[in-house]
Amino acid sequence: MTASQPPEHRPGSEPGRHNLDPHLDRYAARTAGMTASEIRALFAVASRPEVVSLAGGMPNLAALPLDSLSGQMAELIAEEGLVALQYGSAHGVPTLREQICEIMAMEGITGHPDDIVVTVGSQMGLDMVTRLFCDPGDVVLAEGPSYVGALGSFAAYQAQVVHVEMDDNGLVPDTLRAALATAEREGKRVKFLYTIPNFHNPAGVTLAVERRAEILEICAEHDVLVVEDNPYGLLGFDGQTYPALRSMDPDNVVYLGSFSKTFASGLRVGWVLAPHAVREKLVLAAESATLCPPTLNQLVVSRYLATHDWKGQIKTFQENYRERRDAMLSALEQHMPPGCTWTQPDGGFYVWVTVPEGVDTKAMLPRAVTARVAYASGTGFYADGFGSRQMRLSYCYPTPERIREGVRRLAGVLESEMELARTFGSVTTRAVSGPQFPGPDTV
Ligand SMILES: Cc1ncc(COP(=O)(O)O)c(C=O)c1O
């Protein structure tokens, strides 16, 4: 066999079977939940410059002061290189953990630096928390829709996700009660409620303050832990913040934080604030995952917090994203066909759109990409195949002009899709349940 032979012609290989993975029967059972996104190839096309991507959730880093950051990084290596380039503790750099406490105080949290574990992004926190608490078959309650990366972690540990309904004010307490009652009736063990209370990804809504205590009470009554994921909490467009669930019930809430949206996602620095009793297990889980989070990146964040006007930078991000949100909402108002509805985010990155009966957003996506606009179809944000009439639009990355143009193109595609549905009936794909890897957030 020569290297140039196509795989079909290799001796012993069956024609057409060269795509089969020879390691298939070696994988652990838990990998069954790990499926590659069927739309990955499409996203390769969607990232071409002529396509307006409203699909990804990439922060708009152009607003960062790159010049002063680069000077600061050079100083860091010159002054603290032997520490910055060395292993550190699994717990994270102590000064950074103290600074993180100050940040969380802005949302009413009084945490102790000892109870913080620095992670490689809050995605690692999600993975660790699921690893610590979930056996296969355990139930995790999560808003419907929910963050695709969290659904991926739950699937990887074979947890069963039960979605809990949201409305414009976030998670609905009565549906939480009902989901818990059903799980108890069915003899299922609910391990935790996973919730994104502020500027939800993908729904764009915020949990009403008056619901927060009630949700915590319900979870405490049923002996269910709360995992609060809050990467967008400081990105309210009017500078508004909301009391963290963690601030109201420190013993029953694991809090996940991140510098990805308020500073730099590529540094991959996040954290978990655990109830004191959980902290030790969390450190051990972190140690087995990475030995320690990258010291250099932690020191970059720590220096940035100590020497930059980071609150001013967050204000700049808020203004930037507010301008883009405004562009998206006014374009939706102007162009979307009748029968479409969408949420009105007052912070964060996303608008959640519901389209009329008969339109399937997953089936429509290739046509949208052909019309040079991309979005994230709704099914990826549910673990149960729901979401075919929904889509997530991100306004964080494109310029306001591109957003307006993207929505205009999307509305045109929707119009023709609705026309097709009226003429021939609905166009559906088979229900593809999320979560899919990679999440659309990196596109
Ligand atoms: C709700 C939510 N949680 C967690 C993450 C992961 O963030 P990180 O970059 O800190 O891993 C994201 C990223 O988009 C997110 O939207």
The ligand as an SDF file (V2000), in Angstrom:
LIG
                    3D

 16 16  0  0  0  0  0  0  0  0999 V2000
  -23.8640   30.2120   30.6520 C   0  0  0  0  0  0  0  0  0  0  0  0
  -22.4280   29.9220   30.3780 C   0  0  0  0  0  0  0  0  0  0  0  0
  -21.7350   29.2120   31.2540 N   0  0  0  0  0  0  0  0  0  0  0  0
  -20.4390   28.9230   31.0620 C   0  0  0  0  0  0  0  0  0  0  0  0
  -19.7980   29.3370   29.9250 C   0  0  0  0  0  0  0  0  0  0  0  0
  -18.3530   28.9550   29.7280 C   0  0  0  0  0  0  0  0  0  0  0  0
  -17.5550   30.0450   30.0040 O   0  0  0  0  0  0  0  0  0  0  0  0
  -15.9880   29.9470   30.1870 P   0  0  0  0  0  0  0  0  0  0  0  0
  -15.3920   30.6610   29.0570 O   0  0  0  0  0  0  0  0  0  0  0  0
  -15.7230   30.6290   31.5170 O   0  0  0  0  0  0  0  0  0  0  0  0
  -15.5970   28.5180   30.2610 O   0  0  0  0  0  0  0  0  0  0  0  0
  -20.4760   30.0830   28.9490 C   0  0  0  0  0  0  0  0  0  0  0  0
  -19.8240   30.4970   27.6960 C   0  0  0  0  0  0  0  0  0  0  0  0
  -20.4160   30.9080   26.7460 O   0  0  0  0  0  0  0  0  0  0  0  0
  -21.8350   30.3930   29.1980 C   0  0  0  0  0  0  0  0  0  0  0  0
  -22.5580   31.1040   28.3260 O   0  0  0  0  0  0  0  0  0  0  0  0
  1  2  1  0
  2  3  1  0
  2 15  2  0
  3  4  2  0
  4  5  1  0
  5  6  1  0
  5 12  2  0
  6  7  1  0
  7  8  1  0
  8  9  2  0
  8 10  1  0
  8 11  1  0
 12 13  1  0
 12 15  1  0
 13 14  2  0
 15 16  1  0
M  END
$$$$
